Amino acid sequence: MSHRSGLLAFFTVFAAVAPSAYAQDSTRAEHEAMYRRYADYHPPRGARVHWRMEDGSFWYTSDRPEGTLVYLVDPAKNARSILIDGERLRQALRLKLGHDLPESAIPFDGLTLAADGKSATFAMGDDDYELDLGTYGVIRLRARSGDAPPLRRTQWASPRYYGATADGCCELRSPDGRWIAGEKHYNLFIRSADDGQVVQSTDDGLKDFDWDFDEYFSDVKWSPDSSRLAAWKVDSRQLNSLPIVHWVKQRKEEVEWVRWRRLDEPLERRELFVVDRPSGKRTRIDLGDGSEMLFEILGWRSDGSKLFLLRTDRYSRTLALLEADPATGAVRVVVTETSETFVRSMQFGTLAPPLADGFALLGDEKRFLWLSERDGWNHVYLYGIDGRLVRRLTDGEFPVDRVVAVDEKSRWVYFMAHPDLQRPYDTHLCRVDLDGRHFKRLTVATGQHEIEFAPSKKYFIDVHSSVDRPMTSELRTADGTLLQVLDRDDFASSRDLRWRPPEEFTVKADDGKTDLYGVLYKPYDFDPSRKYPVVEFIYSDFQHVVTPKTFASSFQFYSGAPIKLAQLGFITIAVDARGTPGRGKKFLDDAFGNWGRREIPDHVAVLRHLAEKRPYMDMERVGIHGYSWGGYFALRAMLLAPDVYRVGVAGAGPVRGWVGRPEPGREEYEYSSNLPLAGNLRGKLLLIHATSDVNVPFSATMQVADALIRAGKFFDLIVIPEEGHPLGPRAGYVEEAMRRYFVDNLRP
């Protein structure tokens, strides 16, 4: 071939390839841009309501594209008016501050409306302001004080999640607002909110034997009259220590030792005291040995004469409601639940107000409501305070989630439940009377509903959405009658996202009988004639339902929202396998003794069922990702189903799982470990872990890395220095790394 003919052939090929390459780069850039748009979108929260006790009216804020609006509503008249004109307020603030405000919304938080309705106070920056609602005059009141907020807690990102700090980190304000309790130098103190004077209530605190104010789930309760405080003293000295290495110190590495226990090691010992604020006297509550028990304070009687607690064994086989006498320390068992598998104690919360999820003391304080799964479905029971069952209030093959309100005058109990058998994850407001009759479902729209009742119990606010329908906020009467729509997200019309509604699906589990429900997302420019790689999100533990059920939840996944990843040119899915909550005890009990057996076969079955009728799903390019328990299961999917999952991103995953007693040597416990499976890896795997994680220690990923190296398997690893379990400022880096990993290896 001559030189001239060779050049001609080159330019002919280049002319054919260049437009195609350019088009591909252009499409990729457009996908990236759409991905960023979805990443920047934050769904509105719905109407934030503040009830006015005097006349039954309320005011609420609504975030709109044009700014934050504040409305006043009179439910009795079904009338609404603008309470604060956003533009007038912005003009007033310009005059006061001498410069324009950068935000389009009203830049306040903590708005408080005066009792007479003529003025409002709000915080902006470091100052508090007062607004005259008649003249729109603005007065700067003062710089905000350094007083503690109602409750400050450490974040999981801190390596001191389980450890005490010399300075303390959490404080709890009393109901009357006059006193603030906290811990300092391992001892309990109470500080006056008026003059800042501090009274040290104890002097026997030690390192690792101190007061429970510095854990994320701090469990401290003031009495209703603010005279007494129930608080735990925790002895963790017998626990082993976990080293947290601070690698990036300028001069040299530092090692911090944090008390930490493994699943099969003894619990820390907890003692409950009631501290009398005026005298400083302490009364120890008699909880027995309690060495293998977990406790939670529910709350006080209205007169402070009794304290209610929950007690469960560490493996959740038994659950008991306790009543304690704060004067003598004596304890009485009121009611007990037992199970051959486990009792879901996580359904319980704090005593009213707001009403507890699992325990609600009625107004006469002689009766209480109690949630129990004793027949396989979570239902509401009415008990006398003496522990005798009065009657069962709800029945049927559906679970109750929680009690949200009780109108004793009208004898109605209002609760959230899953009564739609065709859509078992939808939540609806229902009611039944105190005789267990006249059950009625009060909400209609598909999806999930968040309910807030008026103090009078005559009205409620219903904020609802589904994965394919944005948020709507409504005002309804107690019987469910719609009065007016307060707020509606105009997502589809206000943003250039070319949104494609996700597809909800139902397919069979690996057993060929059980229905599993999930959500499938497609890219904005979906073409059914194309082939798309598939990326699955997984979590799959027995504590959480993770498949999106609301519009906002599609955007809010911790380690990468499926709807966002889909815009890069993926088909993304999320599904809850057997052994997860929300569908009754039998469905959940599949996890007991079977950790690691059911989940991956169920997820593989879902993929194959979906692909049978969806030829656009490329089953040769399937990825999976998850964080925490999701990291464990993402890795397990890569190891148990290497012919299905080709690319995986596993963040901060434990080595093994458990439901029941974790006894080394037992077959089911050892089977749950991912380490013996390391030799099965065939695809591309990215492991991610933070070095200061004390929820799932960094050593877990190091053990996985060691097993993979011993098996001769290559993998990728990202180590995040100085971060904890939920990642802090570097979460965006990790999400970007995951995005790149899937794009580079699955080639959408």
Buried (B, 14 or more C-beta within 10 A) or exposed (E): EEEEEEEEEEEEEEEEEEEEEEEEEEEBEBBBEBBEBBBEBEBBBBBBBEBBEEEBBBBBBBBBEEBBBBBBBBBEEEEBEEBBBBEBBBBBBEEEBEEEBEEEBBBBEEBEBEEEBEBBBBBBEEEBBBBBBEEBEBEEEEEEEEEBEEEBBBEBBBBBBBBBBEEBBBBBBBEEEEBBBBBBBBBBBBBEBEEEEEEBBBEEBEBBBBBBBBBEEBBBBBBBBBBBBBBBBBBBEBBEEBEBBBEEEEEEEEEBEBBBBEBEEEBBBBBBBBBBBEEEEBBEBEBEEBEEBBBBBBBBBBEBEBBBBBBBBEBBBBBBBBBBBBEEBEBEEBBEBEBEBBBBBBBBBBBBEBBBBBBBBBEEEEBBBBBBBBEBBBBBBBBEBEBEEBEBBBEEEBBBBBBBBBBEEEEBBBBBBBBBEEBBBBBBBBBBBBEBEEBEEBBEBBBBBBBBBBEBBBBBBBBBBBBBBBBBBBBBBBEBEEBEEBBBBEBEEEBEBEBBEBBBBEBBBBEEEBEBBBBBBBBBBBEEEEBBBBBBBBBBBBEBBBBBBBBBBBBEBBBBBBBBBBBBBBBBBBBBBBBBBBBBBEBBBBBBBBBBBBBBBBBBBBBBBBBEEBEBBBBEBBBBBBBBBBBBBBBBBBBBBBEBBBBBBBBBBBBBBBBBBBEEEBEBBEBBBBBEBBEBBEBBBBBBBBBBBBBBBBBBBBBBBEBBEEBEBEBEBBBBEBBBBBBBEBBEBBBEBBBEBBBEBBEB
